[in-house]
Amino acid sequence: MIKNSLGYGLFLFASLTLCQFIFNREVEWGMVVAISILAGLFNLLWEWAKVPYDWKKRSGH
């Protein structure tokens, strides 16, 4: 799950860097890094939310 999110963030980082370099000839590093980190965290949260909770594991009842 973490590996997938890290790969997604790195792919987005490379894509945004390349696109900005091709079209603008300068890269806004702060924006690229922020978007990549937020997208990776969102992907991690998305994958984590898809895993169902096992209610049988609860102890104490």
C-alpha positions in Angstrom: 0.0 0.0 0.0 2.8 2.5 0.9 4.9 1.3 -2.0 2.0 2.0 -4.4 1.4 5.5 -3.0 5.1 6.3 -3.1 5.3 5.2 -6.8 2.2 7.2 -7.6 3.7 10.3 -6.0 7.0 9.9 -7.8 5.3 9.3 -11.1 3.3 12.5 -10.6 6.4 14.4 -9.6 8.3 13.3 -12.7 5.3 14.1 -14.9 4.7 17.5 -13.5 8.4 18.4 -13.7 8.6 17.3 -17.3 5.4 19.1 -18.4 6.5 22.3 -16.7 9.9 22.1 -18.2 8.7 21.5 -21.7 5.9 24.2 -21.7 7.4 26.9 -19.4 11.1 26.2 -19.4 11.1 26.7 -15.7 9.8 24.4 -12.9 7.9 25.6 -9.9 9.5 23.2 -7.4 7.3 24.1 -4.5 4.1 23.5 -6.3 5.4 20.2 -7.9 6.5 18.9 -4.5 3.4 19.9 -2.7 1.0 18.4 -5.3 3.1 15.2 -5.4 3.1 14.8 -1.6 -0.6 15.5 -1.3 -1.5 13.2 -4.2 0.6 10.4 -2.6 -1.1 10.9 0.8 -4.5 11.0 -0.8 -3.7 7.7 -2.6 -2.5 6.2 0.6 -5.7 7.3 2.4 -7.8 6.0 -0.5 -6.2 2.5 -0.4 -6.4 2.4 3.4 -10.2 3.3 3.2 -10.9 0.4 0.8 -9.7 -2.2 3.4 -12.7 -3.4 5.4 -12.5 -3.5 9.2 -12.7 -7.0 10.7 -15.3 -6.6 13.4 -14.6 -10.1 14.8 -11.2 -9.0 15.9 -12.6 -6.7 18.6 -11.7 -7.8 22.0 -13.4 -7.2 25.3 -17.0 -8.1 24.3 
